[in-house]
Each structure stands twice: as C-alpha cells, then as structure tokens.
Amino acid sequence: MKKTSVFDNKYYILYNICICDYICNFWKGCLFVVSILVVEDDRNLNKSICLYLEQRGFEAHGCYDGQEALDFLYKSTFDLIISDIMMPNLDGYKLLENVRQLDKNIPFIFMTAKEDFPSKQRGFNAGVDDYLVKPVDLQELFLRVNALLRRANISVEKKLVVGNFSMDVEEHMAYIGEEPVNFTTREFDMVFKFLSYPKKTFSRSQLMNEFWNPDTFTGTRTVDVYITKIREKLANCKDFEIVTVHGLGYKAVIAEKNE
C-alpha cells in the first residue's frame, strides 16, 4: 500500500485552493448585481458608504475625485452614481455634466455639504436626480437609492418582464411565455443588463469588464460570439431584440407594443 506523503498532501491542498479561487472569481464575474459608483474624496466616508451598500446586496466601487470616476466610467458600466460636489481635479458639477453626455438616464445623487439653494438649483438644472446634504443618514441614502432605481426601471428585486418574455434572477431562469430559455449564467446576466437599460448602447469593452473576470485572457470579439448565441436562443421572442450599433457595441430595442 502506497503511503501518502506530507508533500503530496500539500500539493493536493494547494490544488484545491487554486480550483476554489478560480470558481469564486468566475462566479463573481458572472452574477448580476446592481452596481453603484461612489465618488467622494473623504476616503473614510467613501469606504463606509461602499461597505454599507455592499452589505445590502449592491456592488459598490469607490473613486476619490471626479476625474478618476470619469476615467472609470469610460471602461465600466454602473446602475447609479453617488457623488460629492467639492472634489479635487474635477468637481461634482463637471462630473455630472460629462456623465449626462455619456448617459442621460443613469440615476445620479449629489451628497454634499453645500446646503444653499443656489447650489441645489445648479445641481437640479444640470440633471441631478436627488440631492442630500451632509451629514448623510445611510439608511435614508439606502431608501433614496432604491427609489431612484425603481424609477429608472432597474430591478432591485431582480425580476424583469418585457411583453411575453420574463426573467427571474433568484431562480436564474428566463421564459418566453411558459417555455424556458436555456441561457448560460453569463448569457442570462448580459440579457438582464441590456433589458435594464433599453436603448442604451454597451461597448464590447464595457461588457467584457462587467461580465468577464479581469484575469481572463480573451479578446473583445468573445462578446460577439455570446451575442450570436443569445440571438439564436431568442429567435422566437418578438418582444425585443439585441441590435448591433456599428462601431460602438450592442443595445436592446423593445418592440413598440411593449414600450
């Protein structure tokens, strides 16, 4: 009978750790969560808000000034932005102005010490959706975030219905009428993202950053392969389609009868 050495056990344990780490990273890249960008130059407050949101099921990413946030927005997508106004490099007003050029509909909350009416007026005129004066009660922030997400038709409950097509994130199932659609996890999450933002164009790079692990060595054309598979599985769905925006990426277009 062959003896198992301590050396063999060490390699066995290391192998299992590597496999578990790979699986965790894979699923982290695939599961759909509502993603929030927090822009605040007070690092302690930034971390506190991100932690609070993550404990309540959101994915939160912190940036410490407007320019850093803007650079990040060019390569990643978010469902909602929370931002201070008075920040170095690029202030909140300029950030909001640039964001509205990129996306007119993404919910945007100002969270600032500027409590005077002219500052609020300037923010709302520039397109901010909500305005909170510091010190901010995190429970109130959470309620306002949920309210804005509902208003923007971004599903916090992870359920989505478009005509005869429905998706349930908790079950991770999609249906055309009563017939299940056999999406892979990544295909499901991509479709859910598209339908959460109908008519919004997502670049290949944005989709790669959101749905593929950063350590995955694959090109952006992989996105095209997934889109082709998704279209094949949705061939019988007449309620929306995933269309190509040439030179830019892809977007969901909902049939007029369902708008």
Secondary structure, DSSP 8 states (H G I E B T S, - for coil): -----HHHHHHHHHHHHHHHHHHHHHHHHHS---EEEEE-S-HHHHHHHHHHHHHTT-EEEEESSHHHHHHHHTT---SEEEE-SS-SSS-HHHHHHHHHHH-SSS-EEEEES--SHHHHHHHHHHT-SEEEESS--HHHHHHHHHHHHHHTT--SSSEEEETTEEEETTTTEEEETTEEE---HHHHHHHHHHHHSTT--EEHHHHHHHHS-TT----THHHHHHHHHHHHHTTT--SEEEEEETTTEEEEEE-GGG-
